[in-house]
Amino acid sequence: MIDTLLLGKLRWLHVQQPSDEDFEQLQKEFDFHPLDIEDCRSYTQRPKIDVYDDYYFLILHFPHFDNLKRFVKAQEVKIFWGKDYIITIGRSHWVVEDLFNYYTQNPTAADDLIAKSTDAILYNLLNRLINESYLLVNRVGQEIDEINRELFDTKPEKIIEKISIARRNVIQLNTIFKPQLRVFHKFESGDIKGFEQTEDMEDYWGNILDIYQKMWDMIEDFEELTYSLNQTFDSVQANKTNETMKVLTLISTISLPLTFVTSAYGMNMALPFAHSRFAFALIMGICIVLLIFFVYIFRKKKWL
């Protein structure tokens, strides 16, 4: 079903779950390239912008959290951008539908767009998507800061889980943002001129690129931070394991001669003082002397 929003002489068509009839109607009315329609039928396309004489076709990816608010996922946004129309098609990011419904319920809120162009609508849409993405990226950064604070205080199992989730989210953000840098650079460089070639719009496109570049820089920093936190955590756990093994080794070293002495006198054979009534006290004395001797040696060498 094609939902239509009239903004003065401009139209915003929103097709959330397009059918074959919807695709045929769009291609017939707007004469879109068949390959663009084919791209709309499929999912997980690479970000791109196709330039034609009378319209542009954009496929962009923006992050969002899953239902549990833990893992970052990519959501496609497919847009046909013409001189007097904007068409958003497919299961787009929730921001797209939210903005469409907002203008539908509050027509006067779009008065500033009516006097402008579809360039302004597209900018407003992309700006909302990027601002929402910025909040999400900031949240991932806060989770990484929380891991950094709890690295030495929380149980290892929880830290491992948090680091794993953070690294997965950062990798997903990297996968989403990196391929789109060249797409947004086309706006600022002038390769994508839009339909209202004004200096104001160039400033707006530049603003979008600045925010996007800032997010990309943050993601690169997060990637290094999560890697460093993982390395630090592994080092801390390895050090704890080494300390444990060291203590166990020292205990075994101390116990070995004591075990040998007690085992020898526990055998059914003739040994010095074996039949003496002071044998037990003698054996315990020897064990205590050996214990004190080993503890002294280990402390002197700073092993304890």
C-alpha positions in Angstrom: 0.0 0.0 0.0 1.3 3.4 -1.0 0.7 6.2 1.6 0.9 9.7 0.2 1.6 12.9 2.1 1.1 16.2 0.3 3.4 19.0 1.2 2.2 21.9 -1.0 3.3 21.0 -4.5 5.6 18.3 -3.1 4.7 14.6 -2.4 6.1 12.2 0.0 5.2 8.6 -0.8 5.8 6.0 1.9 5.6 2.3 0.9 6.3 0.2 3.9 5.5 -3.3 2.6 5.4 -2.9 -1.2 3.6 -5.5 -3.3 4.2 -6.4 -6.9 1.3 -4.1 -7.8 2.9 -1.2 -5.9 6.2 -1.7 -7.8 4.4 -1.8 -11.1 2.5 1.4 -10.2 5.7 3.2 -9.2 7.5 2.2 -12.4 4.6 3.1 -14.6 4.1 6.6 -13.0 7.7 7.6 -12.4 9.5 5.6 -15.1 12.1 4.3 -12.7 14.9 2.1 -14.0 14.1 -1.6 -13.7 17.3 -2.3 -11.8 16.3 0.2 -9.1 12.9 -1.6 -8.8 14.8 -4.9 -8.6 17.0 -3.5 -5.8 13.9 -2.5 -3.9 12.6 -6.1 -4.0 15.8 -7.4 -2.3 17.5 -6.7 1.0 21.0 -6.2 2.3 22.2 -4.1 -0.7 25.4 -2.1 -0.5 25.0 1.6 0.2 25.0 3.6 -3.0 23.4 6.5 -4.9 22.5 6.1 -8.5 22.2 9.3 -10.5 19.7 9.7 -13.4 18.5 12.7 -15.4 15.3 13.3 -13.4 15.8 11.5 -10.1 18.3 9.9 -7.7 18.1 6.5 -6.1 19.7 6.0 -2.6 20.3 3.0 -0.6 21.6 3.8 2.9 22.2 1.9 6.1 21.6 3.2 9.6 22.1 1.4 12.9 19.4 0.5 15.4 19.2 -1.7 18.5 17.4 -5.0 18.5 14.4 -5.6 20.7 16.5 -6.4 23.7 18.5 -3.1 23.3 21.8 -5.0 23.3 22.9 -5.7 19.8 23.3 -3.2 16.9 21.7 -4.1 13.7 21.6 -2.4 10.3 18.4 -1.1 8.8 18.1 -0.2 5.1 16.6 3.1 3.9 15.7 3.2 0.2 14.8 6.5 -1.3 13.7 7.8 -4.7 14.4 11.5 -4.8 12.9 13.6 -7.6 12.2 17.2 -8.2 8.8 17.2 -6.7 8.6 13.9 -4.8 10.3 11.8 -2.2 9.6 8.0 -2.1 10.7 5.9 0.8 10.2 2.2 0.2 10.5 -1.0 2.0 10.9 -1.8 5.7 12.8 1.4 6.5 14.4 2.6 9.7 11.8 3.5 12.4 12.8 7.2 12.1 11.5 7.3 8.5 8.0 6.1 9.5 8.0 8.2 12.6 8.8 11.4 10.6 6.2 10.5 8.0 3.5 10.0 10.6 4.5 13.2 12.4 4.0 15.3 9.2 0.8 13.5 8.4 -0.7 14.2 11.9 0.8 17.8 12.0 0.6 19.3 8.5 1.6 22.7 9.7 4.9 21.4 11.0 6.0 21.0 7.4 5.4 24.6 6.4 9.1 25.4 6.3 9.6 22.5 3.8 6.7 23.5 1.5 8.4 26.7 0.6 11.6 24.9 -0.2 12.0 21.6 -2.1 12.5 17.9 -1.9 16.1 18.7 -1.1 14.9 20.1 2.2 12.7 17.1 2.9 15.6 14.7 2.2 18.0 16.7 4.4 15.5 16.7 7.2 15.0 13.0 6.9 18.8 12.3 6.7 19.4 14.7 9.6 16.9 12.8 11.8 18.5 9.5 10.9 22.0 10.7 11.6 21.1 12.3 14.9 19.4 9.1 16.0 22.5 7.2 14.9 24.7 9.7 16.9 22.7 8.9 20.0 23.2 5.2 19.4 26.9 5.6 18.8 27.2 7.6 22.1 25.4 4.9 23.9 27.9 2.3 22.7 30.6 4.6 23.8 29.1 4.9 27.3 28.9 1.1 27.5 32.6 0.9 26.7 33.4 3.5 29.4 31.4 1.4 31.8 33.5 -1.7 30.9 36.6 0.4 31.5 35.5 1.4 35.0 34.4 -2.1 35.9 37.4 -4.0 34.4 39.0 -4.8 37.7 35.9 -4.9 40.0 33.3 -7.1 38.3 33.3 -10.8 37.9 35.2 -12.1 34.9 32.2 -13.7 33.3 30.3 -10.4 33.2 33.2 -8.5 31.8 33.8 -11.1 29.1 30.2 -10.9 28.1 30.2 -7.0 28.1 33.4 -6.8 26.1 32.1 -9.4 23.6 28.9 -7.5 23.1 30.7 -4.1 22.8 33.2 -5.5 20.2 30.3 -7.0 18.2 28.5 -3.7 18.2 31.6 -1.8 17.2 32.3 -4.2 14.3 28.7 -3.8 13.2 28.9 0.0 13.3 32.1 -0.2 11.3 30.4 -2.3 8.7 27.5 0.1 8.4 29.4 3.4 8.4 32.5 2.7 6.4 30.9 2.0 2.9 28.7 5.1 3.2 31.5 7.6 3.6 32.0 7.9 -0.1 28.2 8.3 -0.6 28.0 11.3 1.8 31.2 12.8 0.3 29.4 13.1 -3.0 26.9 15.6 -1.5 29.6 17.9 -0.1 31.9 17.6 -3.2 29.0 18.7 -5.5 28.7 15.4 -7.4 25.2 15.3 -6.1 23.7 18.7 -6.8 20.1 18.1 -5.9 17.3 20.0 -7.6 17.7 23.4 -5.8 21.3 24.4 -6.4 21.7 26.9 -3.6 24.6 27.6 -1.3 22.3 27.0 1.7 21.8 23.4 0.8 25.5 22.9 0.2 26.0 24.1 3.8 23.3 21.6 5.0 24.9 18.7 3.1 28.3 19.7 4.6 26.7 19.6 8.1 25.5 16.1 7.6 28.9 15.0 6.4 30.6 16.6 9.4 28.3 14.7 11.9 28.8 11.5 9.9 32.6 12.0 9.9 32.5 12.6 13.6 30.6 9.4 14.2 33.1 7.5 12.0 36.0 8.9 14.0 34.3 7.8 17.3 33.7 4.3 15.9 37.4 4.0 15.0 38.3 5.1 18.6 35.8 2.6 20.0 37.4 -0.2 17.9 40.8 0.6 19.4 39.4 0.9 22.9 37.6 -2.4 22.8 40.7 -4.1 21.5 42.8 -2.6 24.2 40.2 -3.5 26.9 40.2 -7.0 25.6 44.0 -7.2 25.7 44.1 -5.7 29.2 41.4 -8.1 30.5 43.3 -11.1 29.0 46.5 -9.8 30.7 44.8 -9.4 34.0 43.3 -12.9 33.9 46.6 -14.4 32.8 48.4 -12.7 35.6 45.8 -14.0 38.1 46.2 -17.5 36.7 50.0 -17.2 37.0 49.7 -16.0 40.6 47.4 -19.0 41.4 49.8 -21.4 39.7 52.7 -19.9 41.6 51.1 -20.3 45.0 50.1 -23.9 44.1 53.6 -24.7 43.0 55.1 -23.3 46.2 52.7 -25.3 48.3 53.6 -28.4 46.3 57.4 -27.7 46.7 57.0 -27.3 50.4 54.8 -30.4 50.8 57.0 -32.7 48.7 59.8 -33.2 51.3 57.3 -33.3 54.1 55.4 -36.0 52.3 58.6 -37.9 51.7 59.6 -37.9 55.4 56.1 -38.9 56.6 55.8 -41.6 53.9 59.2 -43.1 54.7 58.4 -43.5 58.4 55.0 -44.9 57.5 56.6 -47.9 55.7 57.0 -51.3 57.4 60.8 -51.3 57.5 63.6 -50.5 59.9 64.4 -46.8 60.0 66.4 -44.7 62.5 64.4 -43.9 65.6 61.4 -45.9 64.2 60.8 -47.7 67.4 61.6 -44.8 69.7 58.8 -43.2 71.7 60.0 -39.9 70.5 59.7 -40.8 66.8 56.5 -38.8 66.3 57.9 -35.7 67.9 61.1 -36.1 65.9 59.3 -36.5 62.6 57.1 -33.5 63.3 60.2 -31.5 64.3 61.9 -32.4 61.0 58.8 -31.3 59.1 58.6 -28.0 60.9 62.3 -27.3 60.3 61.9 -28.1 56.6 58.8 -25.9 56.4 60.5 -23.0 58.1 63.6 -23.4 55.9 61.6 -23.4 52.6 59.5 -20.4 53.7 62.7 -18.5 54.6 64.3 -19.4 51.2 61.1 -18.4 49.3 60.8 -15.1 51.1 64.5 -14.3 50.7 64.1 -14.8 46.9 60.8 -12.8 47.1 58.7 -15.6 45.7 56.3 -15.2 48.6 
